[in-house]
């Protein structure tokens, strides 16, 4: 009866010479990789120590049914390779890829997230620019809506050009009013002039290349730490106006009177550096605009992050040198017009410090300028504080550092050393930060 059942089963040969019916109805296991029922039974018997059956030989008992996994169906499907690493990277940065208007923007965004040329090699690309081009090409093929036009180069606008001239004009008017008035009228003129210059400077810094929200300049970068620089900037400018006279008076046992607004009074006032800095707002805006335009052109022509950094580094140094040249010319003019002693080192170091701090701020790097300006203002305040504290019994030694500096190099040596060291620190930081492609990506609201 077992033989009858074996004959009744489909695909069972009726004798040694019977043709194999499985070749007409079932695929050959040798070609598909799927074991047939006999092969499974033979493997099971081989595992139990039973010899395999000859063709046409009956088992004598019904083999137990085994539910084995259908490995043939999986083996017949080709094994997929490793996951697409570029696709995974696009998924992590899908917002960046979706809003990008060119591959350069994707490259800058990738670099801002820490992806370098060495990292791009793991994605089988020679550099970040090549990786960004592939990511941009994939997005452009998959997108149904047309991409927005690429942002145009920053343009000169009449509003910010006039605003940058306003602080210098108001400061010149205020200095003139102080020199033409006396007594209480002079104090009112100085107060009104300082307030007007402060408001004009604030307006100039809110528009154009020196602003953090202008549509024609990069940044601020995502995740950039916020820093407050306005109070320390006011302190540094005020010290350049009144600090040296106060320090000299304190070392001489004074001051005994309030400043009279002149350079030859008991509390001397040096207005030439302040006037030169106010007039230098226009050169600062123009040089910052020139730097932004040239940096974007270098970014478009570069094929790697290292190439871009090498091309932009001389541009950064040239921009700073151009501003300092303009400031030196304005300082010479103001010193001659106001008939004040020349102090080029103090004014140039302060101007370099403020310009570097603003250049970093406009590109979204606000933390370092805030820290450096705070440290500089603290150093100048400490010099004054130690001189006044030395008048207390037993603390006369506190005035020794400031007195030594003033005796050796003059009262302007204190702000010169403080601002010079701070400017050098910011210069190193600037050459590292502003040579990155991510520092020059167009802002999101400018698209």
VEXDREN-2710 file (C-alpha; in Angstrom, 1 decimal):
% VEXDREN-2710
k/r/px/py/pz
1/UNK/0.0/0.0/0.0
2/UNK/2.9/2.2/0.5
3/UNK/4.0/1.5/-3.0
4/UNK/0.6/2.5/-4.3
5/UNK/0.7/5.7/-2.3
6/UNK/4.2/6.4/-3.7
7/UNK/3.0/5.9/-7.2
8/UNK/0.0/8.2/-6.6
9/UNK/2.2/11.0/-5.5
10/UNK/3.0/13.5/-8.2
11/UNK/6.6/13.5/-9.3
12/UNK/7.3/9.9/-8.0
13/UNK/9.0/7.6/-10.5
14/UNK/7.2/4.2/-11.2
15/UNK/10.4/2.3/-11.8
16/UNK/14.1/2.5/-12.2
17/UNK/13.7/3.6/-15.8
18/UNK/10.8/5.9/-15.5
19/UNK/11.2/9.5/-16.6
20/UNK/11.4/12.1/-14.0
21/UNK/8.1/13.9/-14.1
22/UNK/9.5/16.7/-12.0
23/UNK/11.5/18.0/-15.0
24/UNK/8.2/18.9/-16.7
25/UNK/6.3/20.5/-13.8
26/UNK/8.9/21.6/-11.3
27/UNK/12.1/23.5/-11.8
28/UNK/15.3/21.6/-11.2
29/UNK/16.6/22.1/-7.7
30/UNK/20.1/22.2/-9.0
31/UNK/19.3/25.3/-11.0
32/UNK/17.1/27.0/-8.5
33/UNK/18.9/26.1/-5.3
34/UNK/15.7/24.7/-3.8
35/UNK/16.0/21.1/-2.4
36/UNK/13.2/18.6/-3.5
37/UNK/11.3/16.3/-1.1
38/UNK/13.7/13.3/-1.7
39/UNK/16.7/15.5/-1.1
40/UNK/15.2/16.7/2.2
41/UNK/14.4/13.1/3.2
42/UNK/17.9/11.9/2.3
43/UNK/19.5/14.7/4.3
44/UNK/17.2/13.8/7.3
45/UNK/18.1/10.1/7.0
46/UNK/21.8/10.9/6.6
47/UNK/21.6/12.9/9.8
48/UNK/20.1/9.8/11.6
49/UNK/22.7/7.4/10.2
50/UNK/20.4/5.8/7.6
51/UNK/21.9/5.1/4.1
52/UNK/20.3/7.0/1.2
53/UNK/17.7/5.1/-0.9
54/UNK/18.4/3.8/-4.4
55/UNK/16.2/5.0/-7.2
56/UNK/12.8/3.2/-7.1
57/UNK/13.4/1.9/-3.6
58/UNK/10.5/2.3/-1.2
59/UNK/11.1/3.4/2.4
60/UNK/8.7/1.0/4.0
61/UNK/7.1/3.6/6.1
62/UNK/5.9/7.1/5.6
63/UNK/8.5/9.7/6.1
64/UNK/7.7/12.4/8.7
65/UNK/6.7/15.7/7.3
66/UNK/9.3/18.4/8.0
67/UNK/8.5/22.1/7.7
68/UNK/11.8/23.5/6.5
69/UNK/12.2/27.1/5.6
70/UNK/11.8/28.0/1.9
71/UNK/15.4/28.8/1.4
72/UNK/15.2/28.4/-2.4
73/UNK/12.9/31.4/-2.8
74/UNK/15.5/33.6/-1.0
75/UNK/18.4/32.1/-2.8
76/UNK/16.8/32.7/-6.1
77/UNK/16.7/36.5/-5.4
78/UNK/20.0/38.2/-6.0
79/UNK/21.6/39.6/-2.8
80/UNK/21.5/43.3/-2.6
81/UNK/24.7/45.2/-2.1
82/UNK/25.5/47.6/0.7
83/UNK/23.1/50.5/1.4
84/UNK/23.7/53.6/-0.7
85/UNK/25.8/55.9/1.6
86/UNK/25.0/59.0/-0.4
87/UNK/21.3/58.3/-0.2
88/UNK/21.6/57.9/3.6
89/UNK/23.6/61.2/3.7
90/UNK/20.8/63.0/1.7
91/UNK/18.2/61.7/4.1
92/UNK/20.1/63.2/7.1
93/UNK/20.5/66.5/5.3
94/UNK/17.2/66.5/3.3
95/UNK/16.3/70.1/4.3
96/UNK/19.7/71.3/3.0
97/UNK/19.3/69.4/-0.2
98/UNK/15.7/70.5/-0.7
99/UNK/16.4/74.3/-0.4
100/UNK/19.8/74.3/-2.1
101/UNK/19.9/76.3/-5.3
102/UNK/23.3/75.0/-6.5
103/UNK/25.9/72.4/-5.4
104/UNK/28.0/75.0/-3.8
105/UNK/25.4/75.7/-1.2
106/UNK/25.2/71.9/-0.4
107/UNK/29.0/71.8/-0.1
108/UNK/29.0/74.7/2.3
109/UNK/26.3/73.2/4.4
110/UNK/28.1/69.8/4.5
111/UNK/31.2/71.5/5.7
112/UNK/29.3/73.4/8.3
113/UNK/28.2/70.0/9.7
114/UNK/31.8/68.8/9.9
115/UNK/32.1/66.9/6.6
116/UNK/35.5/67.4/5.1
117/UNK/37.3/66.1/2.0
118/UNK/38.6/63.1/4.0
119/UNK/35.1/62.3/5.1
120/UNK/33.9/62.5/1.5
121/UNK/36.3/59.7/0.6
122/UNK/34.1/57.3/2.5
123/UNK/31.3/58.2/0.1
124/UNK/33.6/57.3/-2.8
125/UNK/34.2/61.0/-3.8
126/UNK/37.4/62.9/-4.0
127/UNK/36.2/65.9/-2.1
128/UNK/33.1/67.6/-0.6
129/UNK/32.3/69.5/-3.8
130/UNK/32.1/66.3/-5.9
131/UNK/29.8/64.8/-3.2
132/UNK/27.6/67.9/-3.2
133/UNK/27.3/67.8/-7.0
134/UNK/26.0/64.2/-6.8
135/UNK/23.5/65.1/-4.1
136/UNK/22.3/68.1/-6.0
137/UNK/21.9/66.1/-9.2
138/UNK/19.8/63.5/-7.4
139/UNK/17.5/66.2/-5.9
140/UNK/17.1/68.0/-9.2
141/UNK/16.1/64.8/-11.0
142/UNK/13.6/63.7/-8.3
143/UNK/12.0/67.2/-7.8
144/UNK/8.9/68.0/-9.8
145/UNK/8.9/71.8/-9.1
146/UNK/11.6/73.9/-10.7
147/UNK/14.3/75.0/-8.4
148/UNK/14.6/78.8/-7.6
149/UNK/17.2/80.8/-9.5
150/UNK/20.7/81.0/-8.0
151/UNK/21.2/84.1/-5.8
152/UNK/22.9/87.0/-7.5
153/UNK/26.1/88.6/-6.3
154/UNK/25.6/91.2/-3.6
155/UNK/24.8/94.6/-5.0
156/UNK/25.5/98.1/-3.8
157/UNK/22.4/99.7/-2.5
158/UNK/21.9/103.5/-2.0
159/UNK/20.3/103.1/1.4
160/UNK/23.1/101.4/3.2
161/UNK/25.7/103.4/1.3
162/UNK/24.1/106.6/2.8
163/UNK/23.7/105.1/6.2
164/UNK/27.4/104.3/6.4
165/UNK/28.2/108.0/5.8
166/UNK/25.8/109.2/8.5
167/UNK/27.9/108.3/11.6
168/UNK/31.0/110.2/10.3
169/UNK/28.9/113.2/9.3
170/UNK/27.2/113.5/12.7
171/UNK/30.4/112.9/14.6
172/UNK/32.1/115.7/12.6
173/UNK/29.2/118.0/13.4
174/UNK/29.4/117.1/17.1
175/UNK/33.1/117.7/17.3
176/UNK/32.7/121.1/15.6
177/UNK/29.9/122.0/18.0
178/UNK/32.0/121.1/21.0
179/UNK/34.9/123.2/19.8
180/UNK/32.6/126.2/19.1
181/UNK/30.8/126.2/22.5
182/UNK/31.8/126.7/26.1
183/UNK/30.6/125.8/29.5
184/UNK/27.2/124.1/29.8
185/UNK/26.4/124.5/26.1
186/UNK/29.5/122.5/25.3
187/UNK/28.3/119.7/27.6
188/UNK/24.9/119.7/26.0
189/UNK/26.5/119.6/22.5
190/UNK/28.8/116.7/23.5
191/UNK/25.9/114.7/24.9
192/UNK/23.6/115.3/22.0
193/UNK/26.3/114.6/19.5
194/UNK/27.2/111.3/21.3
195/UNK/23.6/110.2/21.3
196/UNK/23.2/111.1/17.6
197/UNK/26.3/109.2/16.6
198/UNK/25.3/106.2/18.5
199/UNK/21.9/106.0/16.8
200/UNK/23.4/106.6/13.4
201/UNK/25.9/103.8/14.0
202/UNK/23.2/101.5/15.1
203/UNK/21.2/102.2/11.9
204/UNK/24.3/101.6/9.8
205/UNK/25.1/98.3/11.4
206/UNK/21.5/97.1/10.8
207/UNK/21.7/97.5/7.0
208/UNK/24.1/96.5/4.4
209/UNK/27.4/94.5/4.5
210/UNK/28.0/95.3/8.2
211/UNK/24.6/93.9/9.4
212/UNK/23.7/90.4/10.5
213/UNK/20.3/90.4/8.8
214/UNK/21.1/91.9/5.4
215/UNK/20.0/89.9/2.4
216/UNK/23.2/90.5/0.5
217/UNK/25.7/88.9/2.9
218/UNK/26.3/85.4/4.3
219/UNK/25.2/84.0/7.6
220/UNK/24.4/83.9/10.4
221/UNK/25.5/80.3/10.5
222/UNK/23.1/77.8/12.1
223/UNK/24.0/77.2/15.7
224/UNK/26.2/80.2/16.1
225/UNK/26.4/81.3/19.7
226/UNK/25.0/84.8/20.4
227/UNK/27.3/87.4/21.9
228/UNK/26.7/91.0/23.0
229/UNK/29.4/93.3/21.8
230/UNK/27.7/96.7/22.0
231/UNK/28.5/97.6/25.6
232/UNK/32.2/96.7/25.2
233/UNK/32.5/98.5/21.9
234/UNK/31.1/101.7/23.6
235/UNK/33.6/101.3/26.4
236/UNK/36.5/100.9/24.0
237/UNK/35.5/104.0/22.0
238/UNK/34.9/106.0/25.2
239/UNK/38.4/105.0/26.5
240/UNK/40.0/106.2/23.3
241/UNK/38.2/109.5/23.9
242/UNK/38.7/110.0/27.6
243/UNK/40.8/107.1/28.9
244/UNK/44.3/108.3/28.4
245/UNK/43.6/111.7/30.0
246/UNK/42.0/109.9/33.0
247/UNK/44.9/107.6/33.4
248/UNK/47.4/110.4/33.3
249/UNK/45.4/112.4/35.8
250/UNK/45.1/109.4/38.1
251/UNK/48.8/108.8/38.1
252/UNK/49.3/112.5/39.0
253/UNK/46.9/112.3/41.9
254/UNK/43.8/113.6/40.1
255/UNK/41.7/114.3/38.2
256/UNK/40.3/117.2/40.0
257/UNK/37.9/118.5/37.4
258/UNK/35.6/117.1/34.7
259/UNK/36.9/117.1/31.1
260/UNK/36.5/120.3/29.3
261/UNK/36.4/118.8/25.8
262/UNK/39.8/120.0/24.7
263/UNK/43.2/118.2/24.3
264/UNK/45.1/120.7/26.5
265/UNK/42.8/120.8/29.6
266/UNK/43.4/119.1/33.0
267/UNK/41.6/116.0/31.7
268/UNK/42.7/115.8/28.0
269/UNK/40.2/114.6/25.5
270/UNK/41.4/113.0/22.2
271/UNK/38.7/113.4/19.6
272/UNK/40.7/112.6/16.5
273/UNK/40.6/108.8/16.9
274/UNK/36.9/108.7/17.5
275/UNK/36.2/111.0/14.6
276/UNK/38.4/108.8/12.3
277/UNK/36.6/105.7/13.5
278/UNK/33.2/107.2/12.8
279/UNK/34.3/108.3/9.3
280/UNK/35.7/104.8/8.7
281/UNK/32.3/103.2/8.8
282/UNK/32.0/103.8/5.1
283/UNK/35.3/102.2/4.2
284/UNK/34.5/99.3/6.5
285/UNK/31.2/98.7/4.7
286/UNK/32.8/98.9/1.3
287/UNK/35.7/96.6/2.1
288/UNK/33.3/94.1/3.7
289/UNK/31.1/94.2/0.6
290/UNK/34.1/93.7/-1.6
291/UNK/35.2/90.7/0.5
292/UNK/31.8/89.1/0.3
293/UNK/31.7/89.4/-3.5
294/UNK/35.2/88.2/-4.1
295/UNK/34.8/85.3/-1.7
296/UNK/31.7/84.1/-3.5
297/UNK/33.5/84.2/-6.8
298/UNK/36.3/82.1/-5.4
299/UNK/33.8/79.7/-4.0
300/UNK/32.3/79.3/-7.5
301/UNK/35.7/78.7/-9.0
302/UNK/37.1/76.3/-6.4
303/UNK/37.0/72.5/-6.6
304/UNK/37.9/71.7/-3.0
305/UNK/37.8/73.0/0.5
306/UNK/41.5/73.3/0.8
307/UNK/41.7/75.1/-2.5
308/UNK/39.1/77.6/-1.4
309/UNK/40.8/78.2/1.9
310/UNK/44.1/78.8/0.2
311/UNK/42.4/81.3/-2.2
312/UNK/40.5/83.2/0.4
313/UNK/43.2/83.6/3.0
314/UNK/45.1/86.3/1.0
315/UNK/41.7/87.9/0.4
316/UNK/41.0/88.2/4.1
317/UNK/44.4/89.7/4.8
318/UNK/44.1/92.1/1.8
319/UNK/40.6/93.3/3.1
320/UNK/42.0/94.1/6.5
321/UNK/45.0/95.9/5.1
322/UNK/42.7/97.9/2.8
323/UNK/40.6/99.0/5.7
324/UNK/43.6/99.9/7.9
325/UNK/45.0/102.0/5.0
326/UNK/41.8/103.9/4.8
327/UNK/41.7/104.4/8.5
328/UNK/45.3/105.6/8.6
329/UNK/44.5/108.2/6.0
330/UNK/41.4/109.4/7.9
331/UNK/43.3/109.5/11.1
332/UNK/46.0/111.7/9.6
333/UNK/43.4/114.1/8.2
334/UNK/41.5/114.3/11.5
335/UNK/44.7/114.8/13.6
336/UNK/45.7/117.7/11.3
337/UNK/42.3/119.3/11.4
338/UNK/41.8/119.1/15.2
339/UNK/45.5/119.9/15.9
340/UNK/45.8/117.0/18.3
341/UNK/48.8/114.8/19.1
342/UNK/49.1/111.9/16.7
343/UNK/48.5/108.5/18.2
344/UNK/48.4/106.1/15.2
345/UNK/49.2/102.9/17.0
346/UNK/46.3/103.2/19.4
347/UNK/43.8/104.2/16.8
348/UNK/44.9/101.6/14.2
349/UNK/44.8/98.7/16.7
350/UNK/41.4/99.7/18.0
351/UNK/40.1/100.0/14.4
352/UNK/41.5/96.6/13.5
353/UNK/39.9/95.0/16.5
354/UNK/36.5/96.5/15.9
355/UNK/36.6/95.7/12.1
356/UNK/37.6/92.1/12.7
357/UNK/34.9/91.7/15.3
358/UNK/32.3/93.1/13.0
359/UNK/33.5/91.0/10.0
360/UNK/33.2/87.9/12.1
361/UNK/29.8/89.0/13.4
362/UNK/28.4/89.6/9.9
363/UNK/29.3/86.0/8.9
364/UNK/27.6/84.5/12.0
365/UNK/30.6/84.0/14.3
366/UNK/29.6/86.1/17.3
367/UNK/31.0/84.2/20.3
368/UNK/34.7/85.0/19.8
369/UNK/34.2/88.7/19.1
370/UNK/32.2/89.0/22.3
371/UNK/34.8/87.2/24.4
372/UNK/37.7/89.1/22.9
373/UNK/36.1/92.6/23.3
374/UNK/35.1/91.7/26.8
375/UNK/38.6/90.8/27.7
376/UNK/40.0/93.9/26.1
377/UNK/37.6/96.2/27.9
378/UNK/38.4/94.4/31.2
379/UNK/42.1/94.9/30.7
380/UNK/41.7/98.7/30.2
381/UNK/39.4/99.0/33.1
382/UNK/41.8/97.0/35.3
383/UNK/44.6/99.4/34.4
384/UNK/42.5/102.3/35.7
385/UNK/41.2/100.4/38.7
386/UNK/44.7/99.4/39.9
387/UNK/45.9/103.0/39.8
388/UNK/43.0/104.2/41.9
389/UNK/43.3/101.2/44.2
390/UNK/47.0/101.9/44.8
391/UNK/45.9/105.0/46.8
392/UNK/44.7/102.8/49.6
393/UNK/47.2/102.1/52.4
394/UNK/49.6/99.3/51.7
395/UNK/48.5/98.8/48.1
396/UNK/50.8/101.3/46.3
397/UNK/52.4/98.4/44.4
398/UNK/49.2/97.9/42.3
399/UNK/50.0/101.0/40.2
400/UNK/53.5/99.7/39.3
401/UNK/52.5/98.0/35.9
402/UNK/50.5/100.9/34.6
403/UNK/53.0/103.5/35.8
404/UNK/55.8/101.6/34.1
405/UNK/54.0/101.4/30.8
406/UNK/53.1/105.1/30.9
407/UNK/56.6/106.1/31.8
408/UNK/58.2/104.0/29.1
409/UNK/55.8/104.3/26.2
410/UNK/53.2/106.9/27.1
411/UNK/49.6/106.7/28.2
412/UNK/48.5/105.3/24.9
413/UNK/50.6/102.1/25.4
414/UNK/47.8/100.6/27.6
415/UNK/45.1/100.6/25.0
416/UNK/47.6/99.8/22.3
417/UNK/48.8/96.7/23.9
418/UNK/45.3/95.5/24.9
419/UNK/43.7/96.2/21.5
420/UNK/46.8/94.9/19.6
421/UNK/46.8/91.6/21.4
422/UNK/43.1/91.2/21.0
423/UNK/43.3/92.1/17.3
424/UNK/46.0/89.5/16.7
425/UNK/43.9/86.9/18.4
426/UNK/40.9/87.8/16.3
427/UNK/43.0/87.9/13.1
428/UNK/44.1/84.3/13.7
429/UNK/40.5/83.3/14.4
430/UNK/39.3/85.2/11.3
431/UNK/41.7/83.4/9.0
432/UNK/40.4/80.1/10.2
433/UNK/36.7/80.8/10.2
434/UNK/36.3/83.0/7.1
435/UNK/38.3/80.7/4.9
436/UNK/35.6/78.0/5.2
437/UNK/33.0/77.5/2.4
438/UNK/30.2/77.4/5.0
439/UNK/31.0/81.0/6.1
440/UNK/30.0/82.3/2.6
441/UNK/26.8/80.3/1.9
442/UNK/23.9/82.6/1.0
443/UNK/21.4/83.2/3.9
444/UNK/18.1/81.3/3.7
445/UNK/16.0/84.5/3.6
446/UNK/17.9/85.7/0.6
447/UNK/16.8/82.9/-1.7
END
